[in-house]
C-alpha cells in the first residue's frame, strides 16, 4: 500500500496529497507527531527528516518536488506536467521557484512563532493532538527552537520575508496571468504554489497582503480550507501591506 507520511499543518504535505489524488494513486495518509516526526521517519527507513515522505510502489520518495516527478514518471503522462516541452519547462521552472523560494516563507514564520511564543505553541500542539499539550509545549521548546535554527527562522529572516512578500505574490499573480498556473486543470506548479499561499492565508498577519489577489483565488480554489488559524504575531513595521 502506498503511504504518505505528513504533518497536519505542513503545506508541502498537502501539496503531495493533492498530487496523489490528481494522479489517481491509491494511498494512505499517516500523520506524524509534530516535532517528533524525524524519529518516526528514520524508524521507517527514510534517509531524510522531512515530510512529505512517500512510499510509492515500494520506493521511498521525500519532498514535494521529488514526489511530483515520481508521480509523473509513474504515469499517465501529462497528469502533473504539460506534454508540450515549452509549457512543461515553464511549469517546472515555476514549481522549482515555488519549492525553493516561496515554500519556506510560511514555514519560517511558523517555526519562528512556535519557538518564541509559548501560548501559541501550546495551542498548536493541542490542536495537533499531542497529549498533555502544556507539558509538551515546555518539553518540546528546545526541539522547536532547533527547527527554527535549521530554517534560519529568526527575527532578521522573518522580517525580510515580510518585507519581500509583496514581490513574491506579484510573481504568483504573473504566473497566473501568463497561464503557467491557474488553468482549468491544475499542474504540479499549481499544487506547489497554491498550497503555500493557502498556508500564508492561515496567518492573520498575512491575510491583508494576500486577499483580493489572483493568488488568493487560486489557493482557495485548489486547496481545502487550511486546518487552523494563527493569530497576529508579526510586529508592526515589518513591511506588511494590504494588497
Secondary structure, 3 states (H helix, E strand, C coil): CCEEEECCCCHHHHHHHHHHHHHCCCCEEEECCCCCHHHHHHHCCCCCCCCCEEEECCEEEECHHHHHHHHHHHCCCCCCCCCCHHHHHHHHHHHHHHHHHHHHHHHHHHHHHHHHCHHHHHHHHHHCCCCCHHHHHHHCHHHHHHHHHHCCCCHHHHHHHHHHHHHHHHHHHHHHHHCCCCCCCCCHHHHHHHHHHHHHCCEHHHHHHHCCCHHHHHHHHHCCCCCCCECCCCCCCCCCCCC
